Amino acid sequence: MPSTPDAPADLLRSLPLGTRVVVRSRVPGGFTDALGDLVAADGDAVTVRTRGGTAVVRLGDVVAAKPVPPAPERRGRRPQEG
């Protein structure tokens, strides 16, 4: 089945809020990725809450997107021996 240019944007619009996603979009000079929880989606943009803050991505700039598994549990620090 051939993909259409709108396929990544359509996927993002169809996902339930709270889904963990990675979104690749065009920026001046190349591309960037936003990895985190989908917190908002409308006709023009999606908002992804990342570890570094909130990323608002225009759907017209999206070149790829997909849901991803939850982040692995963060492990605590090992006690120092000695």
HELIX and SHEET records of a PDB file:
HELIX    1   1 ALA A    7  SER A   14  1                                   8    
HELIX    2   2 LEU A   59  ASP A   61  5                                   3    
SHEET    1   A 5 GLY A  53  ARG A  58  0                                        
SHEET    2   A 5 ALA A  45  THR A  50 -1                                        
SHEET    3   A 5 GLY A  30  ALA A  41 -1                                        
SHEET    4   A 5 ARG A  20  VAL A  27 -1                                        
SHEET    5   A 5 VAL A  62  PRO A  67 -1                                        
END                                                                             
